[in-house]
């Protein structure tokens, strides 16, 4: 039996302010489908902030069609998915501009 070899890819994005390629910072969000309203409830927990802080967690509700358009490859009922900063902002999570780049609302 042969051992399978895993390959990892380093995804980079261009930072226009710094003028160089940097690793893309993917964010993990959890989601579940709410059958009562027909919407998705999305949750993001910022790992840089202590969980006891009220700013560590963001929870939003989006319509099903919009969620499927922004994050097309996902499980229909519930799950966890990694998204790009552009998808993070498009879904409606609060993002603030900081001097060093984009950060979450809780860190600003």
Backbone as a printed PyTorch tensor [residue, N CA C, xyz], in Angstrom:
tensor([[[  0.8370,  -1.1780,   0.0000],
         [  0.0000,   0.0000,   0.0000],
         [  0.8880,   1.2500,   0.0000]],

        [[  0.6640,   2.1250,  -0.9350],
         [  1.4800,   3.3260,  -1.0350],
         [  0.9410,   4.4220,  -0.1230]],

        [[  1.8440,   5.1640,   0.4600],
         [  1.4540,   6.2970,   1.2930],
         [  1.1050,   7.4720,   0.3690]],

        [[  0.0140,   8.1050,   0.6640],
         [ -0.3690,   9.2540,  -0.1630],
         [  0.4220,  10.4680,   0.2880]],

        [[  0.8140,  11.2470,  -0.6690],
         [  1.5930,  12.4360,  -0.3830],
         [  0.6900,  13.6570,  -0.4650]],

        [[  0.6750,  14.4470,   0.6000],
         [ -0.1560,  15.6420,   0.6100],
         [  0.6410,  16.8200,   0.0820]],

        [[ -0.0500,  17.6640,  -0.6460],
         [  0.5800,  18.8690,  -1.1880],
         [ -0.1090,  20.0860,  -0.6050]],

        [[  0.6870,  21.0320,  -0.1650],
         [  0.1630,  22.2590,   0.4050],
         [  0.5300,  23.4190,  -0.5000]],

        [[ -0.4140,  24.3140,  -0.7000],
         [ -0.1880,  25.4710,  -1.5360],
         [ -0.1900,  26.7320,  -0.6820]],

        [[  0.7180,  27.6160,  -0.9550],
         [  0.7890,  28.8900,  -0.2550],
         [  0.0680,  29.9300,  -1.1070]],

        [[ -1.0970,  30.3570,  -0.6720],
         [ -1.8820,  31.3340,  -1.4170],
         [ -1.4270,  32.7190,  -1.0070]],

        [[ -1.1130,  33.5620,  -1.9890],
         [ -0.6380,  34.9020,  -1.7020],
         [ -1.5160,  35.9310,  -2.3800]],

        [[ -1.5190,  37.1180,  -1.8120],
         [ -2.2280,  38.2390,  -2.4150],
         [ -1.2770,  39.4230,  -2.4720]],

        [[ -1.5470,  40.3550,  -3.3780],
         [ -0.6740,  41.5150,  -3.5290],
         [ -1.1480,  42.6340,  -2.6180]],

        [[ -0.2610,  43.1310,  -1.7670],
         [ -0.5400,  44.2520,  -0.8820],
         [ -0.1310,  45.5210,  -1.6210]],

        [[ -1.1300,  46.3130,  -2.0430],
         [ -0.8440,  47.4980,  -2.8260],
         [ -0.1660,  48.5860,  -2.0040]],

        [[ -0.4450,  48.6370,  -0.7080],
         [  0.1710,  49.6520,   0.1560],
         [  1.6580,  49.3690,   0.3210]],

        [[  2.0040,  48.1160,   0.6080],
         [  3.3950,  47.7440,   0.8090],
         [  4.1100,  47.4480,  -0.5030]],

        [[  3.3550,  47.1340,  -1.5630],
         [  3.9540,  46.8440,  -2.8640],
         [  4.6120,  45.4830,  -2.9470]],

        [[  4.0540,  44.4850,  -2.2480],
         [  4.6490,  43.1460,  -2.2830],
         [  3.5740,  42.0750,  -2.0840]],

        [[  3.9550,  40.8320,  -2.4160],
         [  3.0730,  39.6910,  -2.1930],
         [  3.1340,  39.2830,  -0.7250]],

        [[  1.9800,  38.9720,  -0.1520],
         [  1.9120,  38.5280,   1.2330],
         [  0.9830,  37.3230,   1.3090]],

        [[  1.1620,  36.4650,   2.3200],
         [  0.2510,  35.3250,   2.4630],
         [ -1.1870,  35.7950,   2.6680]],

        [[ -2.1150,  35.1190,   2.0310],
         [ -3.5290,  35.4550,   2.1540],
         [ -4.0440,  34.9680,   3.4980]],

        [[ -4.6630,  35.8540,   4.2560],
         [ -5.1710,  35.5180,   5.5770],
         [ -6.6160,  35.0160,   5.4580]],

        [[ -6.7920,  33.7090,   5.4790],
         [ -8.1280,  33.1300,   5.4180],
         [ -8.7470,  33.1520,   6.8120]],

        [[-10.0560,  33.3590,   6.8640],
         [-10.7750,  33.3830,   8.1380],
         [-11.7630,  32.2270,   8.1670]],

        [[-11.8660,  31.5660,   9.3150],
         [-12.8150,  30.4650,   9.4850],
         [-14.1100,  30.9970,  10.0590]],

        [[-15.2270,  30.6410,   9.4160],
         [-16.5390,  30.9900,   9.9450],
         [-17.3660,  29.7150,  10.0660]],

        [[-18.2450,  29.7180,  11.0350],
         [-19.1980,  28.6310,  11.1890],
         [-20.5530,  29.1050,  10.6900]],

        [[-21.3320,  28.1930,  10.1720],
         [-22.6550,  28.5650,   9.6630],
         [-23.6430,  27.4380,   9.9060]],

        [[-24.9210,  27.8250,   9.9650],
         [-25.9900,  26.8270,  10.0440],
         [-27.2230,  27.3950,   9.3740]],

        [[-28.0400,  26.5120,   8.8610],
         [-29.2710,  26.9010,   8.1800],
         [-30.4100,  26.9600,   9.1940]],

        [[-31.1250,  28.0720,   9.2220],
         [-32.2660,  28.2480,  10.1140],
         [-33.5380,  27.9450,   9.3190]],

        [[-34.1730,  26.8280,   9.6030],
         [-35.3580,  26.4170,   8.8330],
         [-36.5550,  27.3200,   9.0740]],

        [[-36.6070,  27.9250,  10.2470],
         [-37.7560,  28.7790,  10.5560],
         [-37.7900,  30.0170,   9.6590]],

        [[-36.6310,  30.6560,   9.4680],
         [-36.5780,  31.8780,   8.6550],
         [-36.1110,  31.6210,   7.2340]],

        [[-35.4310,  30.5070,   6.9870],
         [-34.8930,  30.2230,   5.6650],
         [-33.5870,  30.9480,   5.3950]],

        [[-32.9290,  31.4480,   6.4260],
         [-31.6660,  32.1680,   6.2880],
         [-30.5220,  31.3660,   6.8930]],

        [[-29.3040,  31.8250,   6.6330],
         [-28.1290,  31.2340,   7.2500],
         [-27.6540,  32.1330,   8.3830]],

        [[-27.2450,  31.5210,   9.4890],
         [-26.6550,  32.2470,  10.6070],
         [-25.1560,  31.9640,  10.5570]],

        [[-24.3710,  33.0280,  10.4300],
         [-22.9180,  32.9170,  10.3190],
         [-22.2740,  33.4320,  11.5970]],

        [[-21.2380,  32.7360,  12.0580],
         [-20.5450,  33.1230,  13.2810],
         [-19.0480,  33.1680,  13.0060]],

        [[-18.4160,  34.2620,  13.4400],
         [-16.9660,  34.3980,  13.3580],
         [-16.4440,  34.7050,  14.7530]],

        [[-15.4730,  33.9340,  15.2010],
         [-14.8310,  34.1790,  16.4920],
         [-13.3910,  34.5740,  16.2080]],

        [[-13.0420,  35.8030,  16.6000],
         [-11.7030,  36.3220,  16.3630],
         [-10.7230,  35.6330,  17.3060]],

        [[ -9.7470,  34.8860,  16.7700],
         [ -8.8190,  34.1550,  17.6290],
         [ -7.8240,  35.0530,  18.3630]],

        [[ -7.6860,  36.3140,  17.9320],
         [ -6.7250,  37.2220,  18.5480],
         [ -7.2560,  37.8830,  19.8140]],

        [[ -8.5400,  37.7160,  20.1050],
         [ -9.1660,  38.3640,  21.2540],
         [ -9.6120,  37.2880,  22.2350]],

        [[ -9.4400,  37.5140,  23.5410],
         [ -9.9000,  36.5180,  24.5180],
         [-11.4000,  36.2360,  24.3630]],

        [[-11.7880,  34.9980,  24.5130],
         [-13.1910,  34.6020,  24.3190],
         [-14.1370,  35.2460,  25.3170]],

        [[-13.6060,  35.7100,  26.4300],
         [-14.4590,  36.3560,  27.4300],
         [-14.8500,  37.7740,  27.0270]],

        [[-14.1660,  38.3510,  26.0500],
         [-14.4790,  39.7000,  25.6030],
         [-15.7360,  39.6870,  24.7380]],

        [[-16.5520,  40.7250,  24.8480],
         [-17.7670,  40.7880,  24.0370],
         [-17.4720,  41.1040,  22.5710]],

        [[-16.2520,  41.5030,  22.2700],
         [-15.8740,  41.8300,  20.8930],
         [-15.3090,  40.6380,  20.1280]],

        [[-15.1350,  39.5050,  20.7830],
         [-14.5080,  38.3480,  20.1530],
         [-15.4210,  37.6560,  19.1470]],

        [[-16.7350,  37.8040,  19.2750],
         [-17.6790,  37.0490,  18.4450],
         [-18.5590,  37.9830,  17.6330]],

        [[-18.7020,  37.6580,  16.3470],
         [-19.6510,  38.3520,  15.4800],
         [-20.6160,  37.3090,  14.9390]],

        [[-21.8980,  37.6160,  14.9740],
         [-22.9250,  36.7180,  14.4480],
         [-23.8520,  37.5250,  13.5550]],

        [[-24.0180,  37.0530,  12.3180],
         [-24.8970,  37.7450,  11.3740],
         [-25.8340,  36.7380,  10.7240]],

        [[-26.8980,  37.2490,  10.1290],
         [-27.8690,  36.4180,   9.4240],
         [-27.9460,  36.9140,   7.9760]],

        [[-27.8010,  36.0010,   7.0220],
         [-27.8720,  36.3580,   5.6050],
         [-28.8530,  35.4380,   4.8920]],

        [[-29.3620,  35.8970,   3.7680],
         [-30.3020,  35.0970,   2.9890],
         [-29.5880,  33.9490,   2.2920]],

        [[-30.3400,  32.8900,   2.0470],
         [-29.7720,  31.6630,   1.4920],
         [-29.1060,  31.8830,   0.1320]],

        [[-29.7790,  32.5600,  -0.7720],
         [-29.2360,  32.7630,  -2.1180],
         [-27.9510,  33.5850,  -2.0790]],

        [[-27.9100,  34.5830,  -1.2100],
         [-26.7200,  35.4220,  -1.0940],
         [-25.5420,  34.6240,  -0.5480]],

        [[-25.7860,  33.8060,   0.4700],
         [-24.7230,  32.9930,   1.0470],
         [-24.1750,  32.0030,   0.0220]],

        [[-25.0650,  31.3740,  -0.7510],
         [-24.6300,  30.4110,  -1.7700],
         [-23.8580,  31.0930,  -2.9000]],

        [[-24.1470,  32.3660,  -3.1540],
         [-23.4200,  33.0980,  -4.1980],
         [-22.0140,  33.4580,  -3.7320]],

        [[-21.8770,  33.8800,  -2.4800],
         [-20.5730,  34.3100,  -1.9670],
         [-19.6820,  33.1150,  -1.6320]],

        [[-20.2490,  32.0840,  -1.0210],
         [-19.5030,  30.8760,  -0.6450],
         [-20.1650,  29.6890,  -1.3430]],

        [[-19.8210,  29.4450,  -2.6150],
         [-20.5730,  28.4500,  -3.3910],
         [-20.3590,  26.9990,  -2.9890]],

        [[-19.2010,  26.6360,  -2.4610],
         [-18.9270,  25.2390,  -2.1590],
         [-19.0080,  25.0180,  -0.6510]],

        [[-20.1640,  24.5690,  -0.1870],
         [-20.3470,  24.3180,   1.2310],
         [-21.4210,  23.2600,   1.4290]],

        [[-21.4920,  22.7740,   2.6650],
         [-22.5470,  21.8420,   3.0480],
         [-23.8360,  22.6490,   3.2170]],

        [[-24.9650,  22.0870,   2.8780],
         [-26.2010,  22.8670,   2.8750],
         [-26.7280,  23.1400,   4.2790]],

        [[-26.5810,  22.2320,   5.2220],
         [-27.1860,  22.3940,   6.5510],
         [-26.3030,  23.2070,   7.4990]],

        [[-25.0940,  22.7590,   7.7460],
         [-24.2110,  23.4450,   8.6980],
         [-22.7710,  23.0470,   8.4200]],

        [[-21.8510,  23.8400,   8.9520],
         [-20.4520,  23.5080,   8.7690],
         [-19.5360,  24.6610,   9.1000]],

        [[-18.2980,  24.4830,   8.6800],
         [-17.2660,  25.4840,   8.8980],
         [-16.5200,  25.6380,   7.5780]],

        [[-16.2190,  26.8630,   7.2050],
         [-15.5730,  27.1130,   5.9280],
         [-14.5620,  28.2420,   6.0910]],

        [[-13.4850,  28.1820,   5.3120],
         [-12.5010,  29.2530,   5.3110],
         [-12.8130,  30.1890,   4.1500]],

        [[-12.8220,  31.4840,   4.4350],
         [-13.1460,  32.4660,   3.4070],
         [-12.0650,  33.5340,   3.3480]],

        [[-12.0040,  34.2160,   2.2270],
         [-11.0290,  35.2810,   2.0310],
         [-11.5230,  36.5680,   2.7030]],

        [[-10.6330,  37.5340,   2.9010],
         [-11.0690,  38.8200,   3.4630],
         [-12.1370,  39.5150,   2.6180]],

        [[-12.0880,  39.3650,   1.2950],
         [-13.0980,  39.9750,   0.4250],
         [-14.4710,  39.3370,   0.6660]],

        [[-14.5160,  38.0120,   0.7770],
         [-15.7780,  37.3290,   1.0740],
         [-16.2750,  37.7000,   2.4640]],

        [[-15.3500,  37.8480,   3.4070],
         [-15.6800,  38.2100,   4.7840],
         [-16.4130,  39.5480,   4.8160]],

        [[-15.8960,  40.5210,   4.0980],
         [-16.5220,  41.8470,   4.0580],
         [-17.8190,  41.8210,   3.2650]],

        [[-17.8580,  41.0560,   2.1680],
         [-19.0660,  41.0060,   1.3350],
         [-20.2440,  40.3630,   2.0740]],

        [[-19.9590,  39.3950,   2.9340],
         [-21.0320,  38.7590,   3.7000],
         [-21.6680,  39.7120,   4.7090]],

        [[-20.9240,  40.7240,   5.1370],
         [-21.4890,  41.7040,   6.0580],
         [-20.8370,  41.7540,   7.4180]],

        [[-19.7360,  41.0120,   7.5980],
         [-19.0160,  41.1200,   8.8610],
         [-18.3760,  42.4940,   8.9420]],

        [[-18.2530,  43.0160,  10.1490],
         [-17.7140,  44.3600,  10.3390],
         [-16.1950,  44.3110,  10.2250]],

        [[-15.6600,  45.1220,   9.3220],
         [-14.2180,  45.1990,   9.0850],
         [-13.8230,  46.6660,   9.1210]],

        [[-12.7320,  46.9780,   9.8150],
         [-12.2210,  48.3420,   9.8850],
         [-10.8680,  48.4240,   9.2030]],

        [[-10.5940,  49.5790,   8.6130],
         [ -9.2740,  49.8400,   8.0530],
         [ -8.3420,  50.2800,   9.1830]],

        [[ -7.1530,  49.7180,   9.2250],
         [ -6.1630,  50.1360,  10.2010],
         [ -4.9260,  50.5960,   9.4480]],

        [[ -3.9500,  51.1050,  10.1660],
         [ -2.7500,  51.6270,   9.5350],
         [ -1.9920,  50.5370,   8.7760]],

        [[ -1.9410,  49.3380,   9.3300],
         [ -1.2100,  48.2400,   8.7060],
         [ -2.0050,  47.4740,   7.6800]],

        [[ -3.2840,  47.7540,   7.5000],
         [ -4.1250,  47.0260,   6.5520],
         [ -5.5230,  46.8660,   7.0880]],

        [[ -6.1790,  45.7790,   6.6990],
         [ -7.5490,  45.5240,   7.1270],
         [ -7.5260,  44.6430,   8.3610]],

        [[ -8.3760,  44.9680,   9.3340],
         [ -8.5000,  44.1180,  10.5150],
         [ -9.9630,  43.9780,  10.8610]],

        [[-10.2640,  43.0770,  11.7710],
         [-11.6290,  42.8820,  12.2130],
         [-12.0360,  44.0230,  13.1250]],

        [[-13.3220,  44.2300,  13.2670],
         [-13.8360,  45.3170,  14.1030],
         [-13.4000,  45.1480,  15.5450]],

        [[-13.2980,  43.9360,  15.9770],
         [-12.9680,  43.7070,  17.3860],
         [-11.5360,  44.1060,  17.7170]],

        [[-10.6440,  44.0970,  16.7350],
         [ -9.2570,  44.4350,  17.0160],
         [ -9.0020,  45.9280,  16.8870]],

        [[ -9.8980,  46.6700,  16.2780],
         [ -9.6630,  48.1050,  16.0610],
         [-10.0910,  48.9210,  17.2640]]])
